[in-house]
């Protein structure tokens, strides 16, 4: 099945829905980038370069506070697609005709308020586009390249110092960085020492200077090969308060302002990988997950598909949490304030006053139906697994490295789920292979877990926690309940789902 990257503005749901419905009758898979806190060009490069085509829907910007006529992010995604020479189909708001940079013959208009007036013509255009798509061999990632990251630097001492900082951040995210020093005498265009590592990498990092150096030539090789690349440029006049660079340049004046920016970028690269746009009538979210309606416990890692990080029903909660902090999530993660992030997310959900309930019925008793965030909001109720997946999605949006822990009660055979996140930006220690490893990680504050059903009203204990007559638990009580649960003798670890690691392995 051909894969098409769907470049769009998430604000314009009605016009997006119109075009999604037109594509539903074709045997293609539409993919969309989930909008995270940090715009990460290498992540978009990876996904665009791997698709067979790109469709852009470009509405006119109607923001009085912005001078942009249309989204600069859509324009950048189009630029990347053209660099990879993949077919592009561009639908442009008729209000932009004459102001869109392409020739009118290369784009097709739509009427924002009455798109169905031209539905017959749009169907014909889409059909012709889908029929001529060919497999794209440009940007596929070989399994052997996963986690390999060459870091290209110059031979100056300050470049070496910056390389160490970048390598520490990459290693903490389980990447395998290796430094490649390009001195002024090298020829990266004809020297395979630059070409080979770029081809064999998941992505590359290029530390450039304000003047042209050999590093810029190596970066040009990555562009020509359509490989994802982090572009870092030293700029003595840069301020951390400057707006993000749509083209992907990470500018820095001191290592202190480079660290949080690069860490947020690397986190974003591993967050919100492309999700298929579902084609279900009346229940379709713009960026849904590839997921069956029922989860098979025999495939633990498939649970990651039910961590619906792109569900629009999360936005209101995320906005409320961010507003209470008065800071962006990347900054809070960089400062190590994971416990506060979990606590605020917990209290935000607790304010909804939802109920604890059993899962919806299923004809297959070997599987479990899991409510998406939209369903939890609609039902105003959820199970431990519903809430664990919801919290994992919230924490992933915050770039807080979430986990879901699945435990089994040996005497009854029942199962229970907790949620939480890793609390250290350092490399993780030994892998979690059993309950003893899990207890150690929690005791050493490398991992924070909490009882998610503590946010929901119930008059009975869900997993042995003491509610002391109250129907809900405070966050500290919920964290304590999780620790007490792990200390029980009749509990064993089913599995720990590291959400970001699972997404990387499945991408």
GIHU-V934851 format. One record per residue. N is the residue number from 0. RES is the residue in one letter. PSI is psi in degrees with one decimal (* if undefined). Layout:
# GIHU-V934851
{{N;RES;PSI} {N;RES;PSI}}
This chain:
# GIHU-V934851
{{0;X;130.9} {1;X;143.6} {2;X;131.5} {3;X;126.9} {4;X;127.2} {5;X;102.0} {6;X;122.6} {7;X;169.6} {8;X;118.9} {9;X;-17.2} {10;X;-25.1} {11;X;69.6} {12;X;-37.5} {13;X;-46.4} {14;X;-33.0} {15;X;-43.9} {16;X;-39.7} {17;X;-49.0} {18;X;-34.6} {19;X;-40.7} {20;X;-33.5} {21;X;-30.3} {22;X;-16.0} {23;X;-25.6} {24;X;1.8} {25;X;150.3} {26;X;67.9} {27;X;159.1} {28;X;114.3} {29;X;132.6} {30;X;143.2} {31;X;140.6} {32;X;129.4} {33;X;137.7} {34;X;110.9} {35;X;178.3} {36;X;-29.7} {37;X;124.4} {38;X;118.2} {39;X;103.2} {40;X;-42.1} {41;X;-35.1} {42;X;-45.1} {43;X;-40.3} {44;X;-46.7} {45;X;-43.0} {46;X;-42.4} {47;X;-43.6} {48;X;-22.9} {49;X;-2.6} {50;X;163.0} {51;X;-13.2} {52;X;171.8} {53;X;136.9} {54;X;126.8} {55;X;132.5} {56;X;112.4} {57;X;96.3} {58;X;158.4} {59;X;138.3} {60;X;131.8} {61;X;47.6} {62;X;110.4} {63;X;-18.5} {64;X;-1.4} {65;X;145.1} {66;X;-4.3} {67;X;134.9} {68;X;-26.0} {69;X;170.2} {70;X;123.1} {71;X;-21.3} {72;X;-38.7} {73;X;-42.1} {74;X;-39.1} {75;X;-39.1} {76;X;-38.5} {77;X;-40.9} {78;X;-42.6} {79;X;-40.7} {80;X;-39.8} {81;X;-32.6} {82;X;-38.0} {83;X;-2.3} {84;X;37.2} {85;X;150.6} {86;X;140.6} {87;X;138.0} {88;X;120.9} {89;X;119.3} {90;X;123.8} {91;X;135.8} {92;X;129.5} {93;X;-23.3} {94;X;-16.5} {95;X;-6.9} {96;X;134.0} {97;X;-15.4} {98;X;-9.7} {99;X;137.4} {100;X;-23.0} {101;X;160.2} {102;X;142.0} {103;X;-30.0} {104;X;-14.3} {105;X;-3.3} {106;X;163.0} {107;X;133.7} {108;X;156.6} {109;X;152.1} {110;X;115.3} {111;X;-42.0} {112;X;-17.6} {113;X;60.9} {114;X;-28.1} {115;X;-11.7} {116;X;-33.7} {117;X;22.4} {118;X;-40.9} {119;X;-44.4} {120;X;-39.2} {121;X;-40.5} {122;X;-42.5} {123;X;-44.9} {124;X;-44.9} {125;X;-41.3} {126;X;-44.9} {127;X;-39.5} {128;X;-46.5} {129;X;-35.3} {130;X;-29.0} {131;X;4.6} {132;X;137.6} {133;X;156.7} {134;X;139.4} {135;X;120.4} {136;X;16.5} {137;X;-53.0} {138;X;19.2} {139;X;144.1} {140;X;119.6} {141;X;142.6} {142;X;-33.7} {143;X;-20.1} {144;X;-16.4} {145;X;127.8} {146;X;-8.4} {147;X;129.6} {148;X;102.5} {149;X;138.0} {150;X;109.3} {151;X;123.0} {152;X;163.8} {153;X;-179.2} {154;X;3.9} {155;X;148.4} {156;X;-40.8} {157;X;-30.9} {158;X;-38.7} {159;X;-37.8} {160;X;-43.5} {161;X;-38.9} {162;X;-39.8} {163;X;-41.2} {164;X;-46.6} {165;X;-40.7} {166;X;-37.7} {167;X;-43.2} {168;X;-43.2} {169;X;-42.8} {170;X;-37.6} {171;X;-22.7} {172;X;17.9} {173;X;21.9} {174;X;165.3} {175;X;84.0} {176;X;147.0} {177;X;132.3} {178;X;136.1} {179;X;113.5} {180;X;121.7} {181;X;109.9} {182;X;169.1} {183;X;-19.3} {184;X;-10.0} {185;X;161.7} {186;X;87.2} {187;X;-21.5} {188;X;-38.9} {189;X;-3.0} {190;X;118.7} {191;X;-9.7} {192;X;-22.1} {193;X;-43.8} {194;X;-45.8} {195;X;-52.4} {196;X;-34.7} {197;X;-42.1} {198;X;-32.7} {199;X;18.3} {200;X;152.3} {201;X;-44.3} {202;X;166.0} {203;X;158.3} {204;X;130.0} {205;X;118.4} {206;X;99.4} {207;X;165.9} {208;X;175.5} {209;X;-24.4} {210;X;161.7} {211;X;130.2} {212;X;-176.5} {213;X;-25.3} {214;X;-37.8} {215;X;-35.7} {216;X;-39.0} {217;X;-38.7} {218;X;-38.7} {219;X;-34.3} {220;X;-44.2} {221;X;-41.1} {222;X;-44.5} {223;X;-32.6} {224;X;-2.8} {225;X;50.6} {226;X;141.4} {227;X;140.8} {228;X;130.7} {229;X;127.2} {230;X;115.2} {231;X;128.7} {232;X;129.4} {233;X;128.6} {234;X;99.5} {235;X;-23.0} {236;X;3.8} {237;X;143.7} {238;X;138.1} {239;X;-17.5} {240;X;-7.4} {241;X;147.7} {242;X;158.6} {243;X;153.5} {244;X;116.6} {245;X;-30.1} {246;X;-5.1} {247;X;4.5} {248;X;129.5} {249;X;106.2} {250;X;146.5} {251;X;150.1} {252;X;-35.8} {253;X;155.4} {254;X;-29.0} {255;X;-35.4} {256;X;-14.4} {257;X;-41.1} {258;X;-58.2} {259;X;-33.6} {260;X;-48.0} {261;X;-38.8} {262;X;-42.7} {263;X;-37.7} {264;X;-44.9} {265;X;-39.9} {266;X;-42.8} {267;X;-36.1} {268;X;-38.0} {269;X;1.4} {270;X;142.6} {271;X;47.2} {272;X;162.7} {273;X;136.3} {274;X;138.5} {275;X;138.5} {276;X;113.9} {277;X;160.5} {278;X;37.8} {279;X;129.1} {280;X;136.3} {281;X;-11.5} {282;X;12.6} {283;X;124.2} {284;X;150.3} {285;X;-43.3} {286;X;78.1} {287;X;174.8} {288;X;156.4} {289;X;102.4} {290;X;136.4} {291;X;155.8} {292;X;-14.1} {293;X;141.3} {294;X;136.8} {295;X;108.7} {296;X;-17.5} {297;X;-11.0} {298;X;77.8} {299;X;-41.2} {300;X;-21.7} {301;X;-12.5} {302;X;-22.8} {303;X;-27.7} {304;X;-17.3} {305;X;-1.3} {306;X;88.4} {307;X;78.4} {308;X;-23.4} {309;X;6.1} {310;X;122.1} {311;X;-16.0} {312;X;-8.8} {313;X;-19.3} {314;X;-43.2} {315;X;-43.5} {316;X;-43.2} {317;X;-42.3} {318;X;-41.6} {319;X;-41.6} {320;X;-45.9} {321;X;-42.1} {322;X;-34.9} {323;X;-34.5} {324;X;-35.9} {325;X;18.8} {326;X;158.1} {327;X;153.1} {328;X;-40.4} {329;X;-38.5} {330;X;-41.5} {331;X;-39.2} {332;X;-43.1} {333;X;-31.7} {334;X;-1.6} {335;X;25.7} {336;X;50.6} {337;X;-39.4} {338;X;-40.1} {339;X;-38.3} {340;X;-46.5} {341;X;-41.8} {342;X;-43.4} {343;X;-39.2} {344;X;-43.2} {345;X;-50.0} {346;X;-31.5} {347;X;-44.7} {348;X;-36.9} {349;X;-32.5} {350;X;-21.5} {351;X;-19.4} {352;X;40.4} {353;X;171.9} {354;X;151.6} {355;X;135.0} {356;X;167.9} {357;X;166.4} {358;X;158.1} {359;X;153.6} {360;X;150.9} {361;X;138.8} {362;X;-16.4} {363;X;105.5} {364;X;-6.0} {365;X;-5.3} {366;X;167.2} {367;X;131.0} {368;X;136.0} {369;X;126.6} {370;X;132.6} {371;X;164.3} {372;X;-38.9} {373;X;-34.4} {374;X;-36.8} {375;X;-42.6} {376;X;-41.8} {377;X;-43.9} {378;X;-20.9} {379;X;39.1} {380;X;159.8} {381;X;166.9} {382;X;178.1} {383;X;-38.5} {384;X;-36.0} {385;X;-48.0} {386;X;-36.2} {387;X;-42.7} {388;X;-36.2} {389;X;-45.3} {390;X;-37.9} {391;X;-38.8} {392;X;-41.9} {393;X;-46.3} {394;X;-33.9} {395;X;-38.5} {396;X;-31.1} {397;X;-6.2} {398;X;38.0} {399;X;17.4} {400;X;66.8} {401;X;159.3} {402;X;155.1} {403;X;127.7} {404;X;127.6} {405;X;118.3} {406;X;157.2} {407;X;141.7} {408;X;116.7} {409;X;-29.1} {410;X;-34.1} {411;X;-19.3} {412;X;0.3} {413;X;160.7} {414;X;158.6} {415;X;153.2} {416;X;138.5} {417;X;164.1} {418;X;165.3} {419;X;-159.1} {420;X;158.5} {421;X;141.3} {422;X;5.4} {423;X;138.1} {424;X;-2.1} {425;X;172.2} {426;X;141.7} {427;X;151.6} {428;X;-145.5} {429;X;146.8} {430;X;153.3} {431;X;103.4} {432;X;-11.5} {433;X;-177.6} {434;X;-34.8} {435;X;-42.9} {436;X;-39.5} {437;X;-45.4} {438;X;-40.5} {439;X;-43.5} {440;X;-38.5} {441;X;-43.3} {442;X;-34.4} {443;X;9.6} {444;X;25.9} {445;X;-21.5} {446;X;131.0} {447;X;123.5} {448;X;153.7} {449;X;157.6} {450;X;104.2} {451;X;-28.8} {452;X;-6.0} {453;X;-17.1} {454;X;-14.6} {455;X;147.3} {456;X;128.8} {457;X;147.3} {458;X;-0.2} {459;X;158.1} {460;X;135.9} {461;X;-45.3} {462;X;36.0} {463;X;0.7} {464;X;150.1} {465;X;109.7} {466;X;-4.0} {467;X;39.1} {468;X;-11.9} {469;X;154.8} {470;X;-19.2} {471;X;170.4} {472;X;149.0} {473;X;167.9} {474;X;-42.1} {475;X;-37.2} {476;X;-38.4} {477;X;-40.0} {478;X;-39.2} {479;X;-38.3} {480;X;-37.1} {481;X;-43.5} {482;X;-41.9} {483;X;-37.7} {484;X;-42.9} {485;X;-21.5} {486;X;-7.9} {487;X;145.0} {488;X;-22.0} {489;X;20.1} {490;X;138.9} {491;X;155.8} {492;X;125.8} {493;X;-60.5} {494;X;161.0} {495;X;121.9} {496;X;108.5} {497;X;106.2} {498;X;-49.6} {499;X;-39.3} {500;X;-39.8} {501;X;-37.8} {502;X;-40.4} {503;X;-41.4} {504;X;-26.2} {505;X;-7.3} {506;X;*}}
